[in-house]
Amino acid sequence: MSADFLQRCRDIAGPEHVLTDAADCAPFLTDWRGRFTGRALAVLQPNEPQQVAQLVRACADHRIALVPQGGRTGLVLGSVPDASGDAVVLSLSRMNRIRALDAVNRTMTVDAGCILHDIQQAAASVDCLFPLSLAAEGSCTIGGNLSTNAGGTAVLRYGNARELCLGLEVVTPHGELWSGLRGLRKDNTGYDLRDLFIGAEGTLGVITGAVLKLFPQPKGSMTALVALAAPRDALALLTLMQDQCGASLTGFELMSDYCLRLVATHFPHLPTPFVKRHPQYVLLEVSSSESEAHAAGLLEDALNAAVERGLADDAVLATSNAQSQSLWHLREHIPLAQAAAGKNIKHDISVPISGIADFIDSTDAKLQQAFPSCQVVCFGHLGDGNLHYNVAPPEGQPHDEFLAHQDAINRIVHDSVDEASGSISAEHGIGALKRDDLARYKSKVELDMMRAIKGALDPLGIMNPGKIL
Ligand code: FAD
């Protein structure tokens, strides 16, 4: 039966785009962090939406599960197949065309397999901005970004992937092609199907195209690194910056001293730019639609007010693009420094912004009580209430030994998140990794509604099974 299925796929996509050889399939089967390698019947590489539709129909007819895959940078085992070897991977990597650019409507229509960085560049070529920005932007695809409702560093000003998308083109689990590629900012014509597929992690259909929102390019931006005593001061600084700079505040990233020490240890060309150590740092970015001088003025005035109110202990202002990039490199190198330091237990959580300081204080204390001297690597998009709250072993303890406590540590952190009315997955999604946690923290009524939607759209259960639910 699988021979018939594979022949049908070859007839649709061309024999060279149906990979079955183990070596050819290997790059598509292991997750980004190398923690899991699945198996697949084949890797399918369509190059247009109609091919995707025909391949999905073939999967439905043969009851074969499929795993949509973009850049494979997701961090929750969503885009790799399980170990059964029964599913196919449907890679969107060949579908990478910019279909249309409309600078007046400020929209861009793209294939789902377009790399995020290429989309940013295409927007810049017509003097526009596509603001979604994350450290994986050179590899991740817009289809993956939308399927995980990706966030990143500009959510504070522009929102996450959901808010940056006006329309979608989707292949349903029955293999029908739905074109919802509308570049409309207002459309109240019933249920918003687009919003169902965004953040669905490939469990409801395959996104093949999208209409994205573009924005005017800022005329200038200014970056600063501020040293402070505690997360509570960072919250007060956020309020002050928002009051003084309004929508011009485009970045607000919290990093603990331990994070920057890790970066300095593993990337010695990126030292912390202060003589003295401080417990916490905030990376700030202010952008202006007028000029760089205007952005600098806004930032300097706000920082002076912060110093007067005793919120900031010290600050460095970037005076060139290169300096600004070095400051952003500090932030971007934290995950890389952590990877170089060894395995750790990651959490990608959000709590209401006003509750962040209490969350950090109380969770740090609970962890120290249960696992004395464990190291917390806490950094993230404070302006969105989103923290990467990762836990590493005490100095000298082998990382694998510490990882044996993963379930207990997850329970402490996620119970704390739950108590703070937060979310156990702010950015990365659920995938296979957090499926059990989702069942633990979502209410029955919420899970029942999710299962009803899944059952209605994908009654055969072929679309990325084992993910989310
Ligand atoms: P994949 O990993 O290939 O897939 C992710 C999920 O989407 C899977 O469930 C997959 O089945 C599904 N999917 C993929 N394409 C489609 C499609 N066309 N149709 C339907 N379903 C599909 N995430 C953030 O939100 N913010 C960050 O700041 C951030 N920083 C990161 C930094 C690094 C260094 C890394 C490695 C990852 C980071 N991530 C971040 C996570 C990751 O980059 C995002 O989740 C990204 O959106 C995934 O895109 P992708 O193309 O790699 O998707």
Boltz pocket constraint, residues with backbone or C-beta under 6 A from the ligand:
constraints:
  - pocket:
      binder: B
      contacts: [[A, 32], [A, 67], [A, 68], [A, 69], [A, 70], [A, 71], [A, 72], [A, 73], [A, 74], [A, 75], [A, 78], [A, 79], [A, 92], [A, 112], [A, 113], [A, 133], [A, 134], [A, 135], [A, 136], [A, 139], [A, 140], [A, 141], [A, 142], [A, 143], [A, 144], [A, 145], [A, 146], [A, 147], [A, 148], [A, 149], [A, 150], [A, 151], [A, 152], [A, 153], [A, 201], [A, 202], [A, 203], [A, 205], [A, 206], [A, 207], [A, 208], [A, 335], [A, 427], [A, 428], [A, 431], [A, 464], [A, 467]]
      max_distance: 6.0
